[in-house]
Amino acid sequence: MPVLPTDAAPRAAWLPPPGSWQYHLMLGAAGMLVLGPLGGVAAAYMNFSLGFFVGGQVLAGILGSVVTAGYGASGRHGANYIQTAAASVAGMGGMAVVLQAMAWLGMAQPPLWQLVLYLLCIGMFGVGVGMLYTPLLVDRMQLTFPSGLAVANILRALTDPALLRRSVARLGGGMALGLASGLGSGRVPWLAALDLSAATFGAGMIVGARVGVAALVGGLAGWAMTPWFIAAGWLAPGEPYRKATFLVALGMILGAAVVDLAQLLAQACRRWRAQHKPRPAEQRRGPGMGWVAAWALLWGAATVAAGVMWFGQPLAFQLIAVLLALVFALVNGISVGMVDQNPISSAFVLSVILMAAAGLRAPQVGLIAATVLLVATAEASDMQQDRSTGWRLGSDRMVQFGYQVAGIVVGALVAVAMARLFLQAYPVLALDQTRLPADQQPARWTSAMTYKIVGVLHGLSQDRAGQYLAVAAGLGIGLATALLRRAILGHSAWQRFARSGRRGQAADFVLDAVILPSPYASSFGGFVNLAAAAWMAAGGVLASVGAALGAPGAGRQGLPRDMNTASLLGGGLIAGDALAALAIGMAGLLSVA
C-alpha cells in the first residue's frame, strides 16, 4: 500500500507511524478481525430473524475512531479504512441468507470451499463495479449518500478535538435521540404505533425537503393506486401497495439513469473531440478506469466460471446475471446516494423476472444466478458509500479500495460460517416458510428477505405479464419525468423566475418536489411503507425550515461546509438508530443462544 499522507505527527508515540506496515496491520486487524465479524454476526442474525440488516459503516466508524484517536485529526483516514474493511465483512455476513435459500429449495449443499470462493468472486466483482462507477456517482454527480456523510462527520468530529468541541452537542444529541427511539420503538406502545424510524428521519434531514417530499409523493401515489392494483390482480386485498410498486420504482430509477447517462456520454464525447489535456496526476482521485475495468472483467469471468463448473449453471444465465449486475449496481447506487435505500432484494426479484422472460424455469438455477445480483449489488453500493466518505475526508482512494478487497475475503468466510452456525443451531431456519401454513410460521425467525427470494423462485412458472408491465411503466415514467425536468427546470427562463422572489421559489419547490419530482427520490416511496416515506419527508421539511429561519452560517463556526446543523443531527440519528439495532440484534442472539 502507498504511504498515507498525514496532517500532523502522531500524538501518541506508541502508535505505529502512518503508512507503515505495522499501521496497516493494526487497522486491518481492528476492521477485519474484530469490528467486521461483530457486524457480520449482527447482520446474519437480523436477516434470519427480521429480513433486513443495518450496514456496518456507521457503527464501525464510531468504534474505529477510538482506535485512531491518538493520531489527532489525521486519524480520520485510519478510522475510515477500518470502517471500510469492517463494512465489507459485515455486508458479506448478511449474505448468509443465500445458503438459507438453498436449504429452503432443497438443494444439496456444495463443499464449503466452493461456497466461499463463489461468494468471494462475486464480492470482488462487486467492488470492481463499484469503483468503476465512482467517477460518475461520487465525483461527477456528487450524490449525498446520507450514511456516508454521517460517517464522514462522525470521523471528523471524533478524531479532531477542535471539531468535536464545536459539533458534540448536535452530533451527540442526535445519537442519543436515535438510540432512544430505536430501543423504545419495540417497548413503548405509542412510539411503536408511530412506526418511527430515526434513521429515515435523519436521512431526510440530510437530503432536505425537496428529496423528502418527493419520496412522500411517490408513497402517496402508490397508496392511492392500491384499489387499482387489487382490481388488476397485482395485489390481493390487504397486501401493501409496495409489493407492486417496487417494480415500478426500479423501472423509474432505470429510466432516469438512462437520461443522465446519455447526457454524461454526450459531454464525454465533446471533451474527447476537443482533445482536452488530462488532469495533472496530483488531481486524480483513483486508478485509471482501464485498470478498474480489467479488475471487474477478471472477477466477472471468474464468477461465471465458478457458477458453471461448481454449480452446473447454464452459461447463458450466468452471463445474464453478470450483465444485470452492471445495471443494478448503478441503479441501486443512485438510490443509496439519493435516499440511503439499497433495494437489493427488489433487484434480486426483478433479475429473476427478467431471466424468466429469457426462459428460466428451474428455481435452483435462478438462485445461483441471481445471487450474483444480490451480493454484487450490495457490495458495489457499499463501495460507493465508502467512496463518498473518503471523498469528503480526502482519504487515499486506492488504500481504501485495498481495505475493501481484504474485507471481502474475510466476509466470504464469515457469511458461510454464520449460515452453517445458525442453520445447525436452529433447524427451524431450514424450513421453507413459503410452504408452511400460517399457524406453523415461526414467530422468532421470520426471515423476510429469504421469504421474498424463495417466493419469487417458486413462482417462475406463473404468468408475469403484470410484472413486465409494471417495470415498463416505471421505465416510461422515469424517462418522461427526467426529460421534462431537464426541459423545464433546466431552462434559463424558469431559473430566472425561480430566483425572482418568494413566489418563484415556492413555484420552483412545488414543481421540483411535487409535480415533477426526481424519479430517484420519488421511487423511495415505492420501496417502503407510507410511514417511512412520511418520516423522511418530515425530516427534510424540518431541516429546510430550520435552515430558512436561521441566520446564514449560524452554528457552523469553524466547521466544514457539509457539517451543518441538519447533517450533524441527521447523522447522529442514523448512528443512534444503528446502535440500537445492533444492541437489539445482539441481545436477541444471546437470548436464543
C-alpha positions in Angstrom: 0.0 0.0 0.0 1.2 3.5 -0.7 2.3 5.7 2.2 -0.6 7.6 3.7 -0.2 11.4 3.8 -0.9 12.8 7.2 -2.0 16.1 8.6 0.3 16.0 11.6 2.7 13.7 13.5 1.0 11.1 15.7 0.0 12.4 19.1 0.8 9.1 20.9 4.4 7.9 20.5 3.4 4.2 21.0 1.2 4.2 17.9 2.9 2.9 14.6 3.8 5.5 12.0 1.1 6.3 9.5 1.7 4.4 6.2 3.9 1.7 7.8 3.1 -2.0 7.6 2.5 -2.0 11.4 0.0 0.8 10.9 -2.0 -1.1 8.2 -1.7 -4.3 10.3 -3.3 -2.6 13.2 -6.1 -1.1 11.2 -6.7 -4.3 9.3 -6.9 -6.4 12.4 -9.4 -3.9 14.0 -11.6 -3.8 11.0 -11.5 -7.4 9.7 -10.9 -9.5 12.9 -12.9 -7.5 15.5 -15.4 -5.0 14.2 -16.2 -6.8 10.9 -17.1 -10.2 12.4 -19.1 -8.4 15.1 -21.1 -6.7 12.4 -21.3 -9.9 10.4 -22.9 -11.8 13.4 -25.4 -9.0 13.9 -26.2 -8.8 10.1 -26.8 -12.5 9.8 -29.0 -12.6 12.9 -31.1 -9.7 11.7 -31.5 -11.2 8.3 -32.5 -14.5 9.7 -34.9 -13.1 12.3 -36.2 -10.0 10.6 -35.2 -9.9 6.9 -33.1 -6.8 6.9 -29.8 -5.7 8.4 -28.0 -2.5 9.4 -25.0 -1.5 7.3 -21.7 -1.6 9.3 -20.3 1.8 8.1 -21.7 4.0 10.9 -21.0 1.6 13.7 -17.5 0.7 12.5 -16.8 4.4 12.0 -17.6 5.2 15.6 -15.6 2.3 17.0 -12.8 2.8 14.5 -12.3 6.4 15.6 -11.5 5.1 19.1 -8.6 3.1 17.7 -7.1 6.0 15.7 -7.9 8.8 18.2 -4.2 9.1 19.1 -3.3 10.3 15.7 -5.3 13.5 16.1 -7.1 15.0 13.0 -5.2 12.7 10.6 -6.8 9.7 12.5 -9.9 10.2 10.4 -8.2 8.4 7.5 -7.3 5.3 9.5 -10.8 5.2 11.0 -12.2 5.4 7.5 -10.1 2.5 6.4 -11.2 0.5 9.5 -14.9 1.1 8.8 -14.4 0.3 5.1 -13.0 -3.2 5.9 -15.5 -3.8 8.7 -18.4 -2.8 6.5 -17.3 -5.3 3.8 -17.1 -8.1 6.3 -20.5 -7.2 7.8 -22.2 -6.8 4.4 -21.0 -10.2 3.3 -22.1 -11.7 6.6 -25.6 -10.6 5.8 -25.5 -12.6 2.6 -25.8 -15.8 4.6 -29.4 -15.8 3.6 -28.3 -17.3 0.2 -27.4 -20.5 2.0 -30.7 -20.5 3.8 -32.5 -20.1 0.5 -30.6 -23.2 -0.8 -31.9 -25.1 2.2 -35.5 -24.0 1.6 -35.2 -25.1 -2.1 -33.9 -28.5 -1.0 -30.5 -28.0 -2.8 -27.6 -30.3 -1.9 -25.0 -28.2 0.0 -21.8 -27.9 -2.1 -18.4 -28.1 -0.4 -17.6 -25.2 1.9 -14.6 -24.1 -0.1 -16.8 -23.8 -3.3 -19.3 -21.6 -1.5 -16.6 -19.4 0.0 -14.8 -18.9 -3.4 -18.1 -18.3 -5.2 -19.1 -15.6 -2.8 -15.5 -14.3 -2.9 -15.6 -14.0 -6.7 -19.0 -12.2 -6.7 -17.8 -9.8 -3.9 -14.6 -8.9 -5.8 -16.6 -8.3 -8.9 -19.0 -6.1 -6.9 -16.2 -3.9 -5.5 -14.7 -3.6 -9.0 -18.0 -2.4 -10.5 -18.5 -0.1 -7.5 -15.1 1.5 -8.2 -15.9 1.7 -11.9 -19.0 3.9 -11.1 -17.2 6.1 -8.6 -16.2 8.8 -11.1 -19.9 9.1 -12.1 -21.8 8.8 -8.8 -19.3 10.3 -6.4 -17.1 12.7 -8.3 -19.4 13.8 -11.1 -23.0 13.6 -9.7 -21.8 14.2 -6.1 -24.7 12.4 -4.6 -25.4 12.9 -0.9 -25.0 9.3 0.4 -26.6 10.2 3.8 -24.9 7.4 5.7 -21.6 8.2 4.0 -22.0 11.8 5.1 -22.9 10.7 8.6 -19.7 8.6 8.8 -17.6 11.4 7.5 -19.0 13.9 10.1 -18.6 11.3 12.9 -14.9 10.6 12.0 -14.0 14.3 11.6 -15.6 15.1 14.9 -14.4 12.2 17.0 -10.8 12.4 15.7 -10.4 16.2 15.9 -10.8 17.8 19.3 -11.5 21.2 17.8 -14.3 19.9 15.6 -15.6 17.8 18.4 -16.0 20.7 20.7 -17.9 22.6 18.1 -20.2 19.7 17.0 -20.5 17.5 20.0 -23.9 18.9 21.2 -25.6 18.3 17.9 -23.9 15.1 16.9 -24.3 13.6 20.4 -27.8 14.9 20.8 -28.8 13.2 17.5 -27.2 9.9 18.6 -29.0 9.9 21.9 -32.3 10.6 20.3 -31.7 7.9 17.7 -30.7 5.3 20.3 -33.6 6.1 22.5 -36.2 5.9 19.7 -34.6 2.7 18.3 -34.7 1.0 21.7 -38.1 2.4 22.6 -40.0 1.6 19.4 -40.3 -2.1 20.4 -41.2 -1.4 24.1 -43.3 1.8 24.1 -46.7 1.2 22.5 -47.4 4.8 21.4 -43.9 5.0 19.9 -44.3 1.7 18.1 -47.7 3.0 16.7 -46.0 5.9 15.1 -43.7 3.5 13.2 -40.9 5.9 13.7 -37.5 5.3 12.0 -34.9 7.6 13.4 -32.5 6.7 10.6 -35.1 7.5 7.9 -35.9 10.8 9.7 -32.2 11.6 9.9 -31.6 10.8 6.2 -34.4 13.2 5.4 -32.7 15.9 7.4 -29.5 15.4 5.4 -31.1 15.3 1.9 -33.6 18.1 2.6 -37.3 18.9 1.8 -37.1 18.6 -2.0 -36.0 15.0 -1.8 -38.0 14.1 1.3 -41.3 15.5 0.0 -40.7 13.8 -3.4 -40.4 10.5 -1.6 -43.7 11.1 0.2 -45.3 12.0 -3.1 -44.2 8.6 -4.5 -45.6 6.8 -1.5 -48.9 8.6 -1.7 -49.2 7.8 -5.4 -48.7 4.1 -4.6 -51.2 4.2 -1.7 -53.8 6.0 -3.8 -53.5 3.4 -6.6 -53.9 0.4 -4.2 -57.6 -0.3 -5.3 -56.5 -0.3 -8.9 -53.6 -2.7 -8.2 -56.1 -5.0 -6.5 -58.6 -4.8 -9.4 -55.8 -5.5 -11.9 -54.7 -8.6 -9.9 -51.3 -7.2 -8.9 -52.3 -7.3 -5.2 -54.5 -9.3 -3.1 -56.8 -7.5 -0.6 -54.9 -6.5 2.5 -51.4 -6.6 0.8 -49.2 -3.5 1.0 -49.0 -1.4 -2.2 -45.2 -1.6 -2.2 -45.5 -5.3 -3.2 -46.5 -3.9 -6.6 -44.8 -0.5 -6.7 -41.3 -1.7 -6.0 -41.1 -2.9 -9.7 -42.4 0.4 -10.9 -39.8 2.2 -8.6 -36.9 0.2 -10.0 -38.0 1.0 -13.5 -38.3 4.7 -12.7 -34.7 4.8 -11.4 -33.5 2.9 -14.5 -35.4 5.3 -16.8 -33.9 8.4 -15.2 -30.5 6.9 -15.2 -30.7 6.4 -19.0 -31.3 10.1 -19.4 -28.4 11.1 -17.1 -26.0 8.6 -18.7 -26.9 9.8 -22.2 -26.1 13.4 -21.2 -22.8 12.4 -19.5 -21.9 10.3 -22.5 -22.5 13.3 -24.8 -20.4 15.5 -22.6 -17.6 13.0 -22.6 -17.7 12.8 -26.4 -17.5 16.6 -26.6 -14.5 16.7 -24.3 -12.8 13.9 -26.3 -13.3 15.8 -29.5 -11.9 19.0 -28.0 -8.9 16.9 -27.0 -8.6 18.4 -23.6 -5.4 17.8 -21.7 -5.6 15.1 -19.0 -5.8 16.3 -15.4 -2.5 16.5 -13.6 -1.5 13.4 -11.7 -1.9 15.1 -8.3 -5.6 15.8 -9.1 -6.5 12.3 -9.9 -8.7 10.6 -7.3 -8.0 7.0 -8.1 -6.7 4.4 -10.6 -7.3 4.7 -14.3 -10.6 3.3 -15.5 -8.7 0.8 -17.7 -7.3 -0.9 -14.6 -10.7 -1.0 -12.8 -12.4 -2.3 -15.9 -9.8 -5.1 -16.1 -10.4 -6.0 -12.5 -14.2 -6.1 -13.0 -13.8 -8.2 -16.2 -11.5 -10.7 -14.5 -13.7 -11.3 -11.5 -16.8 -11.3 -13.6 -15.3 -14.1 -15.7 -14.3 -15.9 -12.5 -17.9 -15.6 -11.2 -19.3 -17.1 -14.5 -16.7 -19.9 -14.5 -17.4 -20.8 -10.8 -21.1 -21.0 -11.4 -20.8 -23.2 -14.5 -18.1 -25.6 -13.1 -19.2 -25.9 -9.5 -23.0 -25.5 -9.6 -23.8 -26.7 -13.1 -25.2 -23.4 -14.2 -26.2 -22.8 -17.8 -23.6 -20.4 -19.2 -26.3 -18.1 -20.6 -27.9 -17.3 -17.3 -24.6 -16.7 -15.6 -23.7 -14.2 -18.3 -27.1 -12.5 -18.0 -26.6 -12.3 -14.2 -23.2 -10.6 -14.6 -24.6 -8.1 -17.1 -27.6 -7.3 -15.0 -25.3 -6.7 -12.0 -23.7 -3.9 -14.0 -27.1 -2.3 -14.4 -28.4 -2.7 -10.9 -25.1 -1.7 -9.3 -25.7 1.7 -11.0 -29.4 1.9 -10.3 -29.1 0.9 -6.6 -26.0 3.1 -6.2 -28.1 6.1 -7.2 -30.8 5.1 -4.8 -28.3 4.8 -1.9 -26.8 8.1 -2.9 -30.2 9.9 -3.0 -32.2 8.4 -0.2 -30.0 5.9 1.7 -32.0 3.0 0.5 -30.5 -0.1 -1.2 -33.3 -2.3 -2.6 -31.1 -5.4 -3.1 -33.9 -7.9 -2.6 -36.0 -5.9 -5.1 -33.1 -6.1 -7.6 -33.0 -9.8 -7.0 -36.7 -10.2 -7.7 -36.5 -8.2 -10.9 -33.5 -10.1 -12.1 -35.4 -13.4 -11.7 -38.3 -11.9 -13.6 -36.1 -10.8 -16.4 -34.3 -14.2 -16.6 -37.8 -15.9 -16.6 -38.5 -13.9 -19.7 -35.4 -15.4 -21.2 -36.6 -19.0 -20.4 -35.6 -19.6 -16.8 -37.8 -22.2 -15.1 -35.6 -24.0 -12.6 -35.6 -22.3 -9.1 -32.1 -23.7 -8.3 -30.6 -22.2 -11.4 -32.3 -18.9 -10.7 -31.0 -18.8 -7.1 -27.3 -19.3 -8.1 -27.5 -16.8 -11.0 -29.5 -14.2 -9.1 -27.1 -14.5 -6.1 -24.7 -12.6 -8.4 -27.1 -9.7 -8.3 -27.7 -9.9 -4.6 -24.1 -9.9 -3.5 -22.5 -7.8 -6.2 -25.1 -5.0 -5.9 -24.8 -5.0 -2.1 -21.0 -4.7 -2.2 -21.0 -2.2 -5.1 -23.3 0.1 -3.2 -21.2 -0.2 -0.1 -18.2 0.7 -2.2 -20.0 3.9 -3.4 -21.0 4.8 0.2 -17.4 4.3 1.4 -16.0 6.3 -1.6 -18.3 9.2 -0.7 -16.9 9.2 2.8 -13.4 9.0 1.6 -14.1 11.8 -0.9 -15.2 14.1 1.9 -12.3 13.2 4.2 -9.6 13.3 1.5 -8.6 9.7 2.1 -6.4 7.8 -0.4 -8.9 6.0 -2.7 -6.5 3.2 -3.6 -5.7 2.4 0.1 -9.4 2.3 0.8 -10.0 0.0 -2.2 -7.4 -2.4 -0.7 -9.2 -2.5 2.6 -12.5 -3.2 1.0 -10.9 -6.1 -1.0 -9.4 -7.5 2.1 -12.8 -7.2 3.9 -14.4 -9.2 1.1 -12.0 -12.1 1.7 -12.9 -12.3 5.4 -16.5 -11.6 4.7 -16.9 -14.6 2.4 -15.7 -16.8 5.2 -17.9 -15.1 7.7 -21.0 -15.5 5.5 -20.6 -19.3 5.1 -19.6 -19.7 8.8 -22.7 -17.7 10.0 -25.0 -19.7 7.7 -23.7 -23.1 8.9 -23.7 -21.9 12.5 -27.3 -20.7 12.6 -28.8 -23.5 10.4 -27.2 -26.2 12.6 -28.1 -24.5 15.8 -31.7 -23.7 14.8 -33.2 -26.3 12.4 -36.3 -24.2 12.0 -34.3 -21.8 9.8 -34.1 -24.6 7.2 -37.8 -25.0 6.9 -39.3 -23.5 3.7 -41.7 -20.9 5.2 -43.3 -20.3 1.8 -44.8 -23.8 2.0 -45.7 -23.7 5.7 -49.3 -22.9 6.7 -49.9 -19.7 8.7 -50.3 -21.5 12.1 -46.9 -23.1 11.6 -44.9 -20.0 10.8 -42.1 -19.4 13.3 -42.6 -16.3 15.4 -38.9 -15.5 16.0 -37.3 -16.4 12.7 -39.4 -14.6 10.1 -36.5 -14.4 7.5 -38.4 -11.9 5.3 -35.6 -11.5 2.8 -35.3 -15.2 2.3 -39.1 -15.5 2.0 -39.1 -12.9 -0.8 -36.2 -14.6 -2.6 -37.6 -18.2 -2.4 -41.2 -16.9 -3.1 -40.3 -15.4 -6.4 -38.2 -18.5 -7.4 -41.2 -20.8 -6.6 -43.3 -18.7 -8.9 -41.2 -19.0 -12.0 -43.9 -20.8 -13.9 -46.5 -18.1 -13.2 -47.8 -15.6 -15.7 -45.6 -12.5 -15.3 -47.3 -10.1 -17.8 -48.3 -7.8 -15.0 -44.8 -7.6 -13.6 -43.3 -6.8 -17.1 -46.0 -4.1 -17.4 -45.0 -2.6 -14.0 -41.3 -2.4 -15.0 -42.1 -1.0 -18.4 -44.5 1.6 -16.8 -41.8 2.7 -14.3 -39.2 2.9 -17.1 -41.5 5.2 -19.1 -42.4 7.3 -16.1 -38.7 7.7 -15.2 -37.7 8.6 -18.8 -40.6 11.1 -19.3 -40.1 12.8 -15.9 -36.3 13.1 -16.3 -36.7 14.7 -19.8 -39.4 17.1 -18.6 -37.3 18.1 -15.6 -34.4 19.0 -17.9 -36.6 20.8 -20.3 -38.4 22.9 -17.7 -36.3 23.1 -14.5 -33.1 23.4 -16.5 -34.4 26.2 -18.8 -32.8 29.6 -18.2 -36.2 31.4 -18.1 -37.5 29.1 -15.4 -34.3 29.5 -13.3 -34.6 33.3 -13.5 -38.2 33.1 -12.4 -37.2 30.8 -9.5 -34.7 33.3 -8.3 -37.1 36.3 -8.7 -38.6 36.1 -5.3 -40.7 34.1 -2.9 -43.4 33.3 -5.5 -40.8 31.9 -7.8 -39.1 29.9 -5.1 -42.4 28.4 -4.0 -43.4 27.5 -7.6 -40.0 26.0 -8.1 -40.3 23.9 -5.0 -43.8 22.6 -5.9 -42.7 21.7 -9.4 -39.4 20.1 -8.3 -40.8 18.2 -5.3 -44.5 17.5 -6.1 -45.5 17.9 -9.7 -42.3 16.6 -11.4 -40.3 15.0 -8.5 -37.0 13.4 -9.3 -37.5 9.7 -10.1 -34.6 8.9 -7.9 -36.3 10.5 -4.9 -40.0 9.6 -5.5 -39.0 5.9 -6.2 -38.2 5.7 -2.5 -41.9 5.7 -1.7 -42.3 2.6 -3.8 -39.8 0.6 -1.8 -41.0 1.4 1.7 -44.3 1.8 3.6 -46.1 5.1 3.7 -45.0 5.8 7.2 -41.3 5.6 6.3 -41.8 7.9 3.4 -43.6 10.4 5.7 -40.8 10.3 8.2 -38.2 11.1 5.5 -40.4 14.0 4.3 -40.8 15.3 7.9 -37.0 15.2 8.4 -36.4 17.0 5.2 -39.0 19.7 5.9 -37.7 20.3 9.4 -34.1 20.7 8.1 -35.1 23.1 5.3 -37.4 25.2 7.6 -34.6 25.4 10.1 -32.1 26.5 7.5 -34.5 29.1 6.2 -35.2 30.6 9.6 -31.6 30.5 10.8 -29.0 33.1 10.0 -26.5 32.3 7.3 -23.7 30.3 8.8 -25.3 30.2 12.2 -24.0 27.4 14.4 -21.2 26.5 11.9 -18.3 28.4 13.3 -15.1 26.7 12.0 -17.0 23.7 10.7 -16.6 22.3 7.2 -19.4 23.3 4.8 -21.1 19.9 4.9 -21.1 19.7 8.7 -24.1 22.0 9.2 -26.7 21.5 12.0 -29.0 19.4 9.9 -26.3 17.0 8.7 -24.9 16.6 12.3 -28.3 15.9 13.8 -29.3 13.7 11.0 -26.1 11.8 11.0 -26.4 11.4 14.8 -29.9 10.0 14.4 -28.7 7.4 11.8 -25.8 6.4 14.1 -28.0 6.1 17.2 -30.6 4.0 15.3 -27.8 1.8 14.1 -26.5 1.3 17.6 -30.0 0.5 18.8 -30.4 -2.1 16.1 -27.1 -3.7 16.9 -28.0 -3.8 20.6 -31.3 -5.4 19.9 -29.8 -7.9 17.5 -27.0 -8.9 19.9 -29.5 -9.2 22.8 -31.8 -11.4 20.7 -28.9 -13.6 19.6 -27.7 -14.0 23.2 -31.3 -14.8 24.4 -31.6 -17.7 22.0 -28.0 -19.0 22.3 
